[in-house]
Each structure stands twice: as structure tokens, then as C-alpha cells.
Amino acid sequence: MAILIDQPEFLEAGFNKVDNVEKEMVFDGGFMVPQTNSFGYTFRDYHVESERQQGVENFYRTNHINQTYDFVKRMRKEYGKLNKVGMSIWECCELLNDVVDESDPDLDEPQIEHLLQTAEAIRKDYPDEDWLHLAGFVHDLGKVLLHPSFEGLPQWAVVGDTYPVGCAFDKSIVHHKYFEENPDFYNSAYNTKYGVYSEGCGLNNVAKVNNTTWPPAALFIIRYHSFYALHRSEAYKHLMSEEDVENLKWLQIFNKSKVRIDVEKVNPYYLSLIEKYFPAKLRW
């Protein structure tokens, strides 16, 4: 996935620990921010041999060649209309049952199980932050754009690591070499440190049109959980606002798990959270 940063907004294509963070920090109207990522960074290793590695690399080659500034602007305009379908969060989750993310070297189970694995791992370590459990559950719902109900976009246009377009592609982005086949790589308007942006312009222009009552940190997590160049390698920090720095602390505890989940057993809990934080039907 790619992101665009309109000025001052960020356009995205589909850190190591933060220094000097208190063990717990009050943020977002009283929510407590833990210091550590309890799951570590043992997943998404693109250098370990596996049966899926070649397919993953082929995916990123196509992704990096085609995710241009102009393409992302067109997609953002089209899907920002939210006029494709009306459905509930749970209905959207069910559409993902047949989706396997071609960009992920670890992920070979149905998407709904992946969502619940992530959510339950967070719930185990942070039982009092129900909004965070729900963030784990819905964090990958953007993959619904692969479904025919949303015109069935190709995988390279939907999944994969998040990174900005409209400025230089940082070398920490996985399979960076394939950006050399992207026309923006040679465009002087886009291939500098700041490109079309300015220092501290902010990553925070997240659309909030479905009347969710989530805290801002939840929206930040949904948009940037795959922005590995930022929260693992500290790239693009020069584009962050003060609010981004605060919200980034939550990504230190957000990752995924491979523990098998009894879907039927946990369904009622997540249905109750969806009802608490979202309207019955959303515009997609």
C-alpha cells in the first residue's frame, strides 16, 4: 500500500523502540500507553527462506514499479467517495475469508483468523483497552478492496508495506531495488527527501466519515501498522508532526500472532466491540 501526503496530508502506497518513553503514558483522553511491543519483530522476515519467498518478491517488484504518485492520487479520489457498498464490519470481515495476502511471507491462513489472532494476542496482554483489541481485529479490512464487490483491485494495489509516494523511496523499504523501475524514481519533483511535502507536515489526515467513536490512536494504528520503514527503521521521521510522535507509541505494542483461535468462541466479544464503536452499517 502506498500513501500520499497532500500538503499537509500523507499519501501512502498499501521504529525500533521509541527513546525516552515512560513505562506508561496517559494519552488519548486517559488511555494508557504501554512502553513495549510484547510480540517483538519475529514476523515478516523477508530474508528467511520459505516456500512463499519467491512469490512475495515478485509481488513487491510489481508493487514498487506501479505505485506512483499519480496512481495513488487516482485511487484515493475514487475510493475516498465511499460509494461502493454499505455493510457492517462483520460482513466485511466475512468477505475476506478467501483472501491470502501475497505480500506476507508468514500469512497463509484465512484473513478472519489472522485478524482474530492479532486481536486476541493484544487482548491477552492489554485486557483493559478494548478499543485496542478492536483495532487488532479490523486492522486489515482494507484488503476487502480485493473483493469483486469493490471492483477487485489487484493485490499489488492493495496489500504490502506502507510507504509514501511523492518523495524519495527510503532504502529501508523491502525490495527497494525494484523502485528503480518506477518512473517516480527519476522524477526530480518526487525523488528528493521532502519531494512534494514539507518538514513536520504530519501523517494524520485520516478520513473519519463513518462516525466511529474510536480514539485518534486507533485510527493511526489502522493506517500505519504496515509502515515498517517508519516504526522499524525510523525513516520519514522528518515528515512527522507532534501528534504523530505521540500516536507512534501505540505501534510499539501492535503486531501479530500465530496462535490458533477458536473463532466461534471469541466472536461474541468482537461483535460487542463493533456495536460499541461503530454504526450498524458503514459506507465503503
N, C-alpha and C positions, 0 to 999 in steps of 0.2 A: 504494500500500500504506500502511496506517495502523499505528501502533504504540501499544500501551497500556503504561503504566508502572504495573504493580501496585506497591504500596508495599513494597519499593523497585524493583519491576520495571517495565520500559518496554513500553508497548503502542503498536505502530506502525501507521499506515494503509498496505500495499504500499506547509571554511574556505579561505578563502584560505590561503596558506602559514602554517604554524604559526611563531610568533615564537620566536627563540632556540633553534632546533633545531640540534644539531650536525650536521655533514655526514653522519656515520654514527653510529648509536647502537646499542649492544648491547641486545637486548631478546628476550623470549620464549626464554630458555634458550640464548642465543648467536646468534640470528638477527640479521642486520644490517639496520637501518632506514635506507634512503636518505632524503635530505632533500627531493628534488624530485619532482614529478609529470612524468614525461617526456613525457606525452601532452598536457599542457595542458588547457584548458577550452574547446576549439573545438567540441565537440559539445553537443547538447541545448540549442540556442538557440531559444527559443520566440518570439522577436521577428523572426526572419528569415522572409520569405515563402517558402512552399513549397506543393506540391500537398497536403501532408498537414496543414497547419496548422489548417484548419477542423475536420477530424476529431479532431485532438489536443485542440483547445479544447473540443469537445463532450464528449470523453471526460472531461476534468477537471471540467467542470460536473457531470456525473453522479457522478463520484467524490467531489467535495467536498460534494455535497448528502447523499450516502448514508453516508459513512464517519463514523459516530457512535461514541461511546464504547461504548454498549450493543451495537451491531452488531459491533464489533471483539472485544469480550469473548466474544460468542457464537461467532464464527468461531474464535477462539483455543481455546476449550474444545472445539469439535467437531474441529478438525484437529490439535489437540495430542494426541489419542488415538493418532494414527499407526496407524490400523487400516483404512486404505482398501485398501492393496495392498502386496505385497512385491516388490521389484525391485532390480536393480543400478543404479548411477549411469549406466552407458552405456545401459541400457534406458530409463531416464528421459529421457536426452538425445534418444533417437530419437523419443520421443513428441512432442517439441517441434518436429519438422521442419515441421509445417504451421501453426505459431503465428507470427503477426506482432503485435508489441506496438503496440496502438493509441495508447499514451501517448507514444511516442517519435517525434519529428519526423525523426530520422535513419535509423531502422531499418526497412529494407524487404527484408532478406534472411532466409532461414530461420534460426531460432534457433540451430541447431547450428553454423552458420557464424559467427554473431555470437559465440558462446561461444569458438570457436577463434581468431577474430581477436583478441579480448581477451587470451586466454591466450598466444598467440604474440607479441604485442606486449610483454607483460610478460617473457616468456622471453628475448626478444632483449636487453633492457636489463638484466635481472637473472638471468643464466643459472644462478647457484648456488642460487637459492631455489626449489626445485621445489615446495614447498608453496604458494608464491605463484602459480606457473603453474597449479596445480590450482584455486586459488581463482578465478582468471580463467575457467577452463573451466566451473566449476559455479555461478558467481555468480548466474545467473538461473534455476536449476532450479525455483524456486518457481512459475514460470509453468506448471508441469505441472498446477496446480490448475484450469487452463482446460480440461483434457482430460476427456472423459467418464468415464474411469477414476476420477476424483476428483470426480465429480458435476457437472463442467462449470460451475464458477462463472463469472459474468460478468466481463469484463475490468476493469470499474471496481473490483471487489472484490479483484483480484489484482495488477495491474501499476500503474505510475505511481510518482511520487516518494514516498519515505517521510517521514512526519511524525507527531508524537504526537497522540493524541486524549486528552481528559480535561484539557486545559489550552488556553489561547488559541492560535488558529491564527496563526502568525507571518506578517507581511505579505510576507516573502521567498518564501513558498511560491508556486509558479507558479499563475497564475489565481486568486489569493487572493479575488477579488471574489465568487466563487461560494460561498464558505463562508457568506455572508450568508443563503443558503437552507438551511443546515444547522441543525437545531434546537439543537445544542450551542452554536452561536454566541451564543445568547441565554440560555443556562442559566448562572446565576451559580455553579454548582458546577464548571463546566468552562471558563469564558471568562476566567479570570484568568491571570496569568503562571505561577503554580505549579499552579493547578487542584487536582487530587486528589493532587499529588505534593509533594515537599519538596526543598529545595536539596541538590544533590550526591547525590541518591538513586541514580543510576547507570543506565546503559543496558545493563548487562552480563548480564542474566539470559537467556542464550541456551540453549535446550534442547540438551542433548548426550546423546541417548539411544541413538544408533546406534554407540557405541564407536569413533568416529573418533580417530586419533592426531594430528590437526592441532593446531598451537599456537593459543592463545587469539586471537591477532591475525587468524587466518584466519576464525574464527567471527565476529569483529567485522566484518570486511570483507563477509562474506556477508550479514549482517543490515543493515548501514548504508551500503552503497555507493551507494544511491539516496537517502540522507538529505541532499539537496543544501542544504536550509535550514541544516543544521549545518556541513558541510565546505566550503561556498562562502560562506555569508552569516554564519556564526558565531552563528546563532540557537540557542536552547536550551542554550547552554553552562552555564547555571546548574543544569541537571539532571545534568551530567556528574560522574562520580567520577574519582579519580586514575587508576584503571585505564583508564577511557575516554580520558582525555587521552593516555596512552601509546599506546593502540591506534589513536587517530585519526591518528597519524603515518603509519601504513601507507596510509591512504586518500589521502594526498598523491601516491602513485605509482600509484594504481589508477584506470584509465579505460579507454576502449575505442578500437579502431582500425577503419578501413575497408579495410585491406589484404587483398586476396583470399588465401584459404588453400587449399592442396591438402589436402583433408580426409583422403584415403586415406593420404597420406604421413605426416601427423602423428598419426594415430590410435594407432599402437602406443605412442608415448611417453605419451599421456594414459591409455591403458589400464593401463600400468605404474604410473603415479602413483595411479590409482584403487585398484589392487591393494595398493599400499604403504600408503595412508592409510585405506582403508575396507574393511569386510567385504564379502563377495561379494553378499549381499542386505541391503537396508535396509528398515526399516519406514517407510511413507509414510502 
